Amino acid sequence: MQNILVPTDFSPEAHNAFEVAMQLAHRTHGQITLLHVVDSSAGSGMVTTGGVSSGASLHGVFMVELLQRTKHRMRQLIAEMARIAPK
C-alpha cells in the first residue's frame, strides 16, 4: 500500500486505527494521510479560508475555535507519527 487514508474523530478507537495504519505504512513504505471532517451548517458565517465572514454570529466564532482545536489535535497526531517513525 502506497497511500493510507486514516479518518479520525479523535476517539480511542480512531487512535487504534491510526496506530495500525502507522505499522502498515512502516511495513509497506507507504504514506499516511490523516482526515478529520468538521461539519459546518449552512450559514455558519464561515468562509472557505476557515475565517469568519463579516457580520458572523457567535456560532462563527465557535467554529473558528473548533477549527483551531482540530488543527492542534491533528498536529499532535503528526508529531506522534514523527516520534514513532524510524529515522
C-alpha positions as CSV (number, residue, x, y, z in Angstrom):
1,M,0.0,0.0,0.0
2,Q,1.4,3.3,-1.1
3,N,-1.2,5.7,0.4
4,I,-3.3,5.0,3.5
5,L,-6.2,7.3,4.4
6,V,-6.8,7.4,8.1
7,P,-10.0,9.2,9.1
8,T,-10.2,10.3,12.8
9,D,-12.7,11.6,15.2
10,F,-10.0,11.6,17.9
11,S,-11.7,8.7,19.7
12,P,-9.7,5.9,21.3
13,E,-10.9,3.6,18.5
14,A,-9.7,6.0,15.8
15,H,-6.4,6.2,17.6
16,N,-6.1,2.4,17.5
17,A,-6.8,2.5,13.7
18,F,-4.1,5.3,13.4
19,E,-1.6,3.0,15.2
20,V,-2.4,0.1,12.9
21,A,-2.1,2.4,9.9
22,M,1.4,3.5,11.1
23,Q,2.5,-0.1,11.4
24,L,1.2,-0.9,8.0
25,A,2.8,2.2,6.4
26,H,6.1,1.2,8.0
27,R,5.9,-2.3,6.6
28,T,4.9,-1.3,3.1
29,H,6.9,2.0,3.0
30,G,3.6,3.8,2.5
31,Q,2.4,7.3,3.4
32,I,-0.4,8.2,5.7
33,T,-3.0,10.9,5.0
34,L,-5.0,12.0,8.1
35,L,-8.6,13.1,7.6
36,H,-11.0,14.8,10.0
37,V,-14.2,16.3,8.9
38,V,-15.8,19.3,10.6
39,D,-19.4,19.7,9.9
40,S,-20.4,23.3,9.4
41,S,-24.1,24.0,9.0
42,A,-25.1,26.3,6.1
43,G,-25.0,29.9,7.1
44,S,-22.4,29.4,9.9
45,G,-20.6,32.6,8.9
46,M,-17.5,30.7,7.7
47,V,-15.7,31.5,4.6
48,T,-13.7,28.9,2.6
49,T,-10.4,30.0,4.1
50,G,-11.6,29.0,7.6
51,G,-12.2,32.5,8.9
52,V,-15.4,34.3,10.0
53,S,-17.2,36.4,7.5
54,S,-18.1,40.0,8.4
55,G,-21.3,40.1,10.5
56,A,-21.0,36.5,11.6
57,S,-22.8,35.2,14.6
58,L,-21.3,33.7,17.8
59,H,-21.6,30.4,16.0
60,G,-19.0,31.5,13.5
61,V,-16.6,32.4,16.4
62,F,-17.3,28.9,17.9
63,M,-16.4,27.4,14.5
64,V,-13.1,29.2,14.4
65,E,-12.2,27.9,17.9
66,L,-13.3,24.4,16.8
67,L,-11.0,24.5,13.8
68,Q,-8.1,25.8,15.8
69,R,-8.5,22.9,18.3
70,T,-8.9,20.4,15.5
71,K,-5.7,21.7,13.9
72,H,-3.9,21.3,17.2
73,R,-5.1,17.7,17.6
74,M,-4.1,16.9,14.1
75,R,-0.6,18.3,14.7
76,Q,-0.3,16.1,17.8
77,L,-1.0,13.0,15.7
78,I,1.6,14.1,13.1
79,A,4.1,14.7,15.9
80,E,3.3,11.2,17.3
81,M,3.9,9.8,13.8
82,A,7.3,11.6,13.6
83,R,8.3,10.2,17.0
84,I,7.4,6.7,16.2
85,A,8.5,6.5,12.6
86,P,12.0,5.1,12.2
87,K,14.7,7.6,11.2
